[in-house]
Amino acid sequence: MPFGQLVLGSPGSGKSTYCDGMHQFMGAIGRQCSVVNLDPANDHTNYPCALDIRELVTLEEIMSDDRLGPNGGILYALEELENNMEWLEEGLKELSEDYILFDCPGQVELYTHHNSLRNVFYKLQKLGFRLVAVHLSDCFCLTQPSLYISNLLLALRAMLQMDLPHINILTKIDRIADYDPLPFNLDYYTEVQDLKYLIPSLEAETPLVRSGKFSRLNEAIANLIENFGLVSFEVLAVENKKSMMHILRVIDRAGGYAFGSAEGANDTVWQVAMRNETSMMDVQDIQERWIDNKAEYDEAERREEEEQEKLREAQAQAAEADGLPLPGPPPSSSGIRVERKKK
């Protein structure tokens, strides 16, 4: 039974960077992984692309032949994909039982009210795929109440539209300390707590909408989000291996992968990185890690990585001197390093 992630998010939220980092991370823990590009406008991917929608249709061709703009062209391209599902099915068969990352376009229409993307993945579910929708939002939205509320509405609409196990993630959390201080702790935003406390900040952000009419509208939107009670966020720094461990474990539990067989090829690393309860970070840990004491944690992790590297080198030298096979990574570290590639 193949598993996969449907990676959604607005332009600039970090979808391609996430796919690249997750592809590297899965390779490091011994899980066979392939990335499928479903963005017809993405002609340059950082990751090795196992299957590319541009082999079927390109945005440039659509815009030229049908005189459509970029947004209309991408919607048309996904309709073409829906009508040519055999192309996608045949391509996925060649990937066997690989874990699949689907890098989707950034047009929010595709996962808020347009049906083609939902229909494509509904058909894949019929073929036996176990999918999890991973919705990314740039953590910069936390700095402006209006952006935060907008992202909550977008995430909620995506959850209702896609009708899949769904994980919302605030990306680039390692940059949050560089922005203006937040009025509330990080858990207020990740757990989407009582939004009425955010309304004064929302009104202060835009003084022109302080009238009673807009105040009632803000309250109605906040009540709508709270009444559904569906939206919450995880946080992610794609270059931090502990953060990646936590996110992958959350996604695996949502999709049922965590209850399947062990990785086998790299089982020791998998057990340490993914099945150890200490790898799970609570919100207070993240508040302290990324906001309150970020510099101290960065330095501590740098020293730890240097010590682990020296230990691995010493073990390798000792094994070589004794004529033994080179040892794997020590139990206290998975040896995983995820790097963001520059375009």
N, C-alpha and C positions, 0 to 999 in steps of 0.2 A: 504494500500500500504506500504510494508516494505521498510525501508531505511537502508543503510549500508555504511561502509567505507572499502575500499580496501587498507590496509596498506602495502606500498612497501618501499624498501630501501636496501642499501648495508649492509653487516654484520657489526654489531657494531653501526649502526645508531640510535638504540633505539626503534625498532619496538615493541618488547615485553613489554618494559617499558612503551611505549606510550599506548599500549592496556590496560595494567594494570591500568595506571593512568586515562585514559579516562573512563574505566569501573567504577572505583571508583567515578569519577566526575559525570557521568551520574546517578549513584545510588543516589548521594547526591542531585541532582536537581529533582529527582523523575521520571527519564526516564528509562523505562525498557530496559535493554541492555544485550546482550549476546556476548561472544567472541568465534569465530571459529578458531581453529588452523589448518592452511593449510601447515605447515612446517613438513614434515615427519622426520626431524632430531631433532626436538624440543621435547625431552622426559620429560622436566621439565618446566612447565609454572608457572609464578608468579600469574596469574589470574585464576579464576575458568573457566574451559574450558567446554563450552556447547556442542561442537562438535569437534572431533579430527580426523584428517586424518589418524593418526596412528591406529585408529580402522579399517581402510580399508587397509592400507599398511604402512610398516615401512622402513626406509632407510637401516637398518641393514639387513633385509630380502632381499632387492633388491641387495645390494652389495654382499651378500653371494651367492644368487642363480644365479645371472646373471653376477657376476664378473665385476661389474661396480665401478668406483670411486665415491666419494661423489657428485660431480657436476652432473655427468651422472645419478647417482641414483636418485637425486632429480628431474631432468627433466623426467626421466622414471615414477616417482611417480605421477607427475602432469598429464602425459599422461594417467596413470591408472585412475586418478580422472576424467578426461575428458570422458573416456570410461565407467565410472560407475557413471554418473550424477544422476541416480535415488537414489543412497545412499545419496548424498548431498541434493537432493531435499526433501527426506523423513525426513532427520534430521532437515532441516530448517522449515518444516511444524510444527514440534513439538515445535518450538520456537515462533509460532504464529506471532504476529505483533511486536516482539522485534526489537529494533535497533541493527544491527549486525556489529561487528568489525571482519574483516577477517585478521588474522595475517599471512602474506605470507612469504615464504622463502626469504633468502637474495641473492640468485643467480640472478645476474642482467640479465642473458640470458632470464629469464622467462618473463621479461617485456620490453625487448629491441628487440628481434627478434624471440623468441620461441612463438608459437601460442597457446599452451594448456591453459595457464592461461587466456589469452584474451578470448578464446572460452568458458571457464567455466563461466566467468562473463557475456559474451554475452547471454548465455542461461539463466542465472539468470535474466537478464534484460527482456528477453522474458516472464518470469514468473511474472513480475511486480515489481521487485526490482529497487529502485532508488539508484544508487551507486555513490560514489565519490572516486576517487583515491587520496590517501594521500601519497606523496612521501617524505620520511625523509632523511635528510643528516646531518651528524655531523658538527656542526659549526666550528670544527677544520679546515675544508677545507678552511676557510677564511684566515687562516694564511699563506697559501702557494698558490700563484697564479696558479700553475699547477694543484693543487687539486681542486681549485675553478672552473677553466675552465673544468676540467674533470667532475665535478658534474653538471655543466651547460649542457654539452653534454648528460650526462646520463639522467638528468631530461627531456631534450627536446625529446630524443628518447623515453622515457617512455610515454610522453604525446602523441606522434604521434602513438605509438604502441597500447596503451590501449584504446584510443578513448573514454575517459570518462571525465566528469567534474574533474578537476585536481587541487590539491593544493600542492605546494612544501613548505616544512617546514625545517628550520634550527633548529635542536634540540640541547639540552644541552647549550642553550644560556647563562645560569647562570655561565658557566665556561669560557666564552670568555674573561673576564677580567684577567684571570690567564695566558693567552697566551701572546705572543709578541704583541706590539701595531700594530694595522692595519694602513696601509698607507692612507686609506680613511675612511670616516664615514660609519656607518652601512647601511645607505640608498643607498650608491653606490652599495653595494653587494645585498641587498634585491630587489632593483628595476632593477638590471642588467643594469646599465647606461653605457655610452660609454666605451666599453672595450678596446679601443685603449690606454687609459690612464694606463691600467694595463700591457701592453706589456713590457715597460721598467723594471717593477718589475719581470715579467716573465723571461726576459732575464738575469736579475741580479741573479735570483735564480739558473739558470743553465748556467754558462758561456760557456759551450761546445757547446751550440746551438745558439750562437750569429751570426752565418753566415747568409748571405742574404737569403739562401734557407729556413732556419728555421724561419727567420723573416717573410717571405712571407707566410709560412704555418700558423704561429700564427695569422697573420692578416686575412687570409682566414677563419680560425676557428672563430675568433671574429666576422667577417662579417656574417658568416653563422648563428650564434646565434642571432645576432641583426636583421637580415633580417626576421627571423621567428617571432621575437617579442612576443614569447609566455611565456618565463620563467620569473618568479619572485618568491620571497620567503616571507613567513611569518617566524616569530621566535617563539620558544617555550621553556619555562622552565616548565617541567611537574609537578614540585612540587609547582609552583606558581599559585594560583587560578585565578588571573586576566589574566595571560597568557593563561590558559586553557579556560577561558570564551571567550576570543577573538578568539582563534583557533576554538572552537566549533561553534561559531557564523558564522565565515567565511565559515566553511564547510557546515553548515546548509543552508546558502544562496546559495552556489554552487549547492547543491543537491535539493533545493526546500523545505527542511524541515521547514525553517523559515516561510514559507507562509502557513503552515498547521495549525491544531488546537493547542490550548495551552496544556501544560502538564497535567493540571487538578489536579493530586494528590498532586503536590507541586507547585501550580501555582504562589504563591507569590514569592518564591525563584527564580523561572524561570523568572518572569518578572524583578526582580531586577538584576539577574545575566546576562541574555541573551538579554533582550530587551531595556536595558538602554543604550543610545548612549554613556554615559561616560565610559562604559566598553570597548569601542574600543580604542586601543592605536595606535597613529601614530608612524612613524619611529623615529622622534625626541625624543618622550617619551622613546622609547626603547633604543635609543643611550644613553640617560641620565640614564635610569634605570639600564642597564646592563653593561655599560662601564664607563661613566664619573663619576657617583655618586652612584655606586652599594652599597657600604658599608652604606651610609646614607639612601638609600631606604630600605635596609634590616633591619636596626634598626628601621626605622619608621613603617614598616609593622609589625615587631615583637611587638612593643608597641601597635599598633592598635589592633592586635590580642589578646593581653593580656587584653586590655580594653573591647573588645567585649565579651571575655570569662567571665570577671567579671560582665558585664551587664546581660549576659544570666543567670549566677548563681543567681544574685539578683532578676531577674524576676521569676525564677523558685521558689526561696524561698518565694517570695511574693505571688505567685499563690498557693503554697502549704499551706501557712498560711491562705489564704482566702478560701481554698477548691475549687479553680478553676482549670480548665484544664491547663496544662503546656503550656506556650506560645511558638510559633515557634521562629526562629531566627529573630533578629531585622532587619528592612528594610535596614540598612546601610551595612549589611554583610550577605552573604548567609550561613555562618557557614560551608563552604566547606573546607575540608582539604584533600589534595592528598598526599600520602606517597609512596616513592619508596621502594619496598620490596627488601631485599637482598636475593640472591639465596643461 
